[in-house]
Amino acid sequence: MKNVIVSLSANSNVMRECLLGIVNYANARRNWKLKILPDPFGMSVEGLSPQTISDAVRTGVDGIITGLDVPTPGFKMLIKSGIPLVLNNAPPDWTPDPAAPISFVKNNDLATGIMGAEYLLGKGNFNSYAYVPSERKCFWSTLRKKGFA
């Protein structure tokens, strides 16, 4: 039995579908035991806090699936833990040690912003368009804003 921690935000349809896909995969394989943690944006208290990561190392967790779009107290600790990691969205300027057991799922946020602007431009002749960024000042939001502009 593989013990896998999943800590992903469920505040968007895309992430809820990602969570559903992970659960479906685990159910089909029948050899994964999932521990689903709260939204990772509160990592200093819940989710992948330094204490949670220490516990995962101590208990021998087989893998972690998470998404980090802002630096968190546990981020460096998570990377150094040696636990195999699937990271959904990593800061674009961050490069892990090549020997680290990390896989990435990356979005092309610049292209997403461009596609959003092109979609709106194709809807008709409006006087103005707007992009509303994330309140958390996330790298993906900054890149999407740049693409939209």
Secondary structure, DSSP 8 states (H G I E B T S, - for coil): -EEEEEE---SSHHHHHHHHHHHHHHHHHS-EEEEE-S-GGGTTTSSS-HHHHHHHHHHT--EEEEE-SS--TTHHHHHHT---EEEES--TT----TTS-EEEE---HHHHHHHHHHHHHTT---S-------TT--HHHHHHHHHH-
